[in-house]
Amino acid sequence: MLQPVAINDLRATAADGVVTVSGVVQSWAEKQLVLRVLQGVRGVTTFVTERLTIREGDILNSDEEITTQIRELLDWDIRVNSALVEV
């Protein structure tokens, strides 16, 4: 079993292919990016995300950070031709 790792406001624990993620993100897009990164880890088969919540209130990310997050999500989504979307 791996030891829990804290990154900013997130915490992830892995055991037997199951990753449990908890913490607070600023937006739905940020939550999706966290999950996308975890999906890239070899051996991960299941996610437990009930304790990964989206914070209410103002978003603290800059416009540039939000734009980058949206572009990255579009690049990963096979349903969208990101070359046709201007962010």
Secondary structure, 3 states (H helix, E strand, C coil): CCCCEEECCEEEEEECCEEEEEEEECCHHHHHHHHHHHHCCCCCCEEEEEEEEECCCCCCCCHHHHHHHHHHHHHHCCCCCHHHCCC
